[in-house]
Structures are given as C-alpha cells and as structure tokens.
C-alpha cells in the first residue's frame, strides 16, 4: 500500500527561495498535499506561491507568530497520517534525496526521520559537526501526524517544537533515524543582518534551554549522536 504525505512549510519572507523548493516537492507523487503557512511575511511570498503554484494550499497568519504556531496551523489542515516538515530557506534540496528519505521512513516503519542538513559556514560546522549542539533542533523531518500533534502545549514558542518533539520521541522509545542531505539553510544573519541574526539566535537558545533545561539538552545531543550511529549502519 502506497503511503502519502502532507508537507508543511512555515514561511517568513522566503520569496527568494520558496519557488525552488516547491518545484521539487511537486515532482514527488507521494506528496499529495503541500501546505505553506505564511507566518506574517512582509514580502510577496504568499502572492508568489498563490500565483505560481495554485495546487499548493496557502494558510496565512496576520502577524508573525513563530515557527511552532505555523507548524500547528499546517497540522490542523493536513489530511495524511504522515507529515513532512521542511524549512523554507533550504538551498540545494534534491528530489532524489527526499524520495530516499521517504523510502527509509516507510521501509523501516519509523516514527520520525530527521534529515540532517549540510553545514556551509565555519560557525555552523563548529556547532553541528564538532560539538553537535545544533543537531537536536534540525527542522527537516518526516514524522507521524499523531506524534507531532501531541507535542503542542499552550504557549509553545517559536523555537521549541523540535526539542519538545525530541523529548516525546525519547520518553516514548519511538523509532527514529537520521539521514544526511545536501540541502542547507540560510542563516538568520545572512537573511537580515548580523545584529538581528545574533539577537534571534539568542532568543532561540533562551527558549530552548528554558523549555527543556541544560541537562536535558545535553541528553538530546547524545541521543541524536546515537541515532546517527544506528543510521550509518543502515
């Protein structure tokens, strides 16, 4: 039996990149629902998608509510039991890699597949590849809808979804694997400016550590390393 997927893309001012991502997603026949949630963009992202991709469902927030709320909005209209969540600032996303990720997710009967994006600058390489601190909040995932829905609690903030999802996956002994992909995300500093980027990164770290605590965060880093070890044996 063929498995179909709903793909959710939270979007905030991503008009330079979103078309390339949507062209890839439309190629994949098992993705029969694409949901773009415009999270209060001030550019023409919403209009661009509606004009160029009429088959894509566009949801919109009147103001910027954060990534977690955008994912929740997407989940509320998703029609499939299995969900793909992708960052909307990805560069070098390839359909063959995404198809392979979906194949592994299905064949291994996974609860969640984490797609590890590529590091392209020295800071990202240090955080992700050397000390692994950014691994727990990789944003590109394939996950069962019922699991993603259980993560949401009242007051969930912008950057808390991934680490709370990890916490649920760990506590419930869910079957999770990791797969590296060629795609990489654009840094906050590159999108806006270095001051704004650093400020947003500090907000992100504060939200993450205040949510799960430092010790649980270290535990999540070790958990992802363990998953990566298992995944390398596939």
C-alpha positions in Angstrom: 0.0 0.0 0.0 1.3 3.4 -1.0 2.0 5.9 1.8 1.0 9.5 1.1 2.4 12.6 2.8 1.4 16.1 3.7 4.3 18.6 3.6 4.2 21.6 5.8 6.4 24.6 5.1 6.4 27.5 7.6 7.3 30.6 5.7 8.5 34.1 6.7 9.9 36.3 4.0 11.2 33.5 1.8 10.2 34.7 -1.7 13.8 34.3 -3.0 13.9 30.6 -2.2 10.4 29.1 -1.9 9.8 28.5 -5.6 12.8 26.2 -6.0 11.6 24.1 -3.0 8.0 23.8 -4.2 9.2 22.7 -7.7 11.0 19.8 -6.1 8.0 18.9 -3.9 5.6 18.9 -6.7 7.7 16.3 -8.5 7.2 13.7 -5.8 3.9 11.9 -6.4 3.6 10.5 -2.8 3.4 14.1 -1.5 -0.2 14.7 -2.4 -0.7 17.8 -0.1 1.6 20.8 0.2 0.8 23.4 2.8 2.6 26.7 3.0 1.9 28.7 6.2 2.8 32.3 5.7 3.7 33.5 9.1 3.1 37.2 8.7 5.6 37.8 5.9 6.2 41.4 4.8 7.4 40.4 1.3 5.4 38.8 -1.5 5.9 35.2 -0.5 2.1 34.5 -0.2 1.2 36.1 -3.5 4.1 34.4 -5.3 3.0 30.9 -4.2 -0.7 31.5 -5.0 0.2 32.8 -8.5 2.9 30.2 -9.4 1.6 27.1 -7.5 -2.2 27.0 -7.5 -2.1 23.4 -6.3 -0.4 24.4 -3.1 -2.6 25.3 -0.1 -1.6 28.6 1.4 -2.5 29.4 5.0 -1.7 32.9 6.5 -1.1 34.4 9.9 -1.9 38.1 10.0 1.2 38.7 12.1 4.4 36.7 12.8 3.6 34.1 15.5 6.7 31.9 15.1 7.6 28.6 13.5 5.8 26.4 16.1 2.5 28.1 15.6 3.0 27.9 11.8 3.5 24.1 12.1 0.4 23.8 14.3 -1.6 25.7 11.7 -0.4 23.4 9.0 -1.1 20.3 11.0 -4.7 21.5 11.5 -5.5 21.1 7.8 -3.2 18.2 6.9 -5.0 15.2 5.5 -2.4 12.4 5.8 -1.2 10.3 8.7 2.5 11.0 7.9 3.9 14.6 7.7 6.9 16.1 6.2 8.1 19.3 7.9 10.6 21.4 5.9 12.4 24.6 6.5 11.5 27.1 3.8 15.0 28.6 3.4 16.6 25.4 2.1 19.1 25.6 -0.8 20.2 22.5 -2.8 17.2 20.4 -1.9 17.2 17.4 -4.3 14.1 15.3 -5.1 16.2 12.0 -5.1 17.3 12.6 -1.6 13.8 13.4 -0.4 12.4 10.3 -2.1 15.2 8.2 -0.4 14.2 9.7 3.0 10.6 8.8 2.5 11.6 5.3 1.4 13.7 4.8 4.5 10.9 6.2 6.7 8.4 3.7 5.2 10.6 0.6 4.9 11.9 0.9 8.5 8.5 1.7 9.9 9.9 4.8 11.6 8.1 7.2 13.9 10.4 10.0 12.8 13.2 10.5 10.3 15.4 13.5 10.9 17.1 15.0 7.8 20.5 16.4 8.8 21.2 19.5 6.6 24.7 20.4 5.5 27.0 22.8 7.2 28.2 25.6 4.9 30.0 28.1 7.2 32.6 27.8 9.9 30.2 28.6 12.8 27.6 26.1 11.6 30.3 23.4 11.1 31.5 24.0 14.7 28.0 23.9 16.2 26.7 21.0 14.2 29.7 18.8 13.1 32.2 19.3 16.0 30.2 19.9 19.2 26.8 18.9 17.8 24.8 21.5 19.7 22.6 22.3 16.8 21.7 18.7 15.9 18.7 18.5 18.3 16.8 21.2 16.5 17.2 20.1 12.9 14.0 21.3 11.4 13.5 19.0 8.4 11.7 15.8 9.5 9.3 13.1 8.5 7.0 12.3 11.4 3.7 10.7 12.2 1.0 13.3 12.5 -0.4 11.9 15.8 3.1 12.3 17.4 3.6 15.9 16.1 0.1 16.9 17.4 0.9 15.6 20.9 3.9 17.9 21.2 1.9 21.1 21.2 1.1 22.6 24.5 -0.5 26.0 25.4 2.1 28.8 25.0 4.6 26.8 22.8 7.0 29.4 21.5 8.7 29.8 18.1 11.8 27.6 18.6 10.6 25.0 21.0 8.9 22.5 18.7 11.9 20.4 17.7 13.3 19.9 21.2 9.9 19.1 22.6 9.3 16.6 19.8 12.7 15.0 20.6 11.7 14.8 24.3 8.5 13.0 23.3 10.3 10.6 21.0 12.9 9.8 23.7 10.3 9.3 26.5 8.2 7.0 24.4 11.0 4.9 22.9 10.0 5.9 19.4 11.8 4.5 16.4 13.9 7.3 14.9 16.7 7.5 12.4 18.8 10.3 10.9 19.7 10.8 7.2 22.2 13.5 5.9 21.0 15.5 2.9 22.8 18.0 0.7 20.4 20.9 1.4 21.4 23.7 3.8 19.6 26.6 5.4 20.4 30.3 5.1 21.5 31.8 8.4 19.4 34.4 10.1 22.3 36.9 9.8 22.5 36.3 6.0 18.8 36.9 5.6 18.7 40.2 7.5 21.9 41.5 9.2 24.4 40.2 11.7 22.9 42.2 14.7 19.3 40.9 14.0 20.7 37.4 13.4 22.6 37.2 16.7 19.6 38.6 18.6 17.3 36.0 17.1 19.8 33.2 17.8 20.0 34.4 21.5 16.2 34.3 21.7 16.2 30.8 20.2 18.8 29.5 22.7 16.9 31.1 25.6 13.6 29.5 24.6 15.2 26.0 24.1 17.2 26.0 27.4 14.3 27.4 29.4 12.0 24.7 28.0 14.0 21.6 28.5 16.9 22.6 30.7 20.7 22.3 30.1 21.0 18.7 31.2 18.1 17.5 29.0 19.6 19.4 26.1 22.9 17.6 26.6 20.9 14.3 26.7 19.3 15.2 23.4 22.7 15.8 21.8 23.8 12.3 22.9 20.6 10.8 21.7 21.0 12.3 18.2 24.6 11.0 18.1 23.3 7.6 19.0 20.7 7.8 16.3 23.3 8.9 13.8 25.4 5.8 14.7 22.4 3.5 14.1 21.6 5.3 10.8 25.1 4.8 9.5 24.6 1.1 9.7 21.5 1.1 7.5 
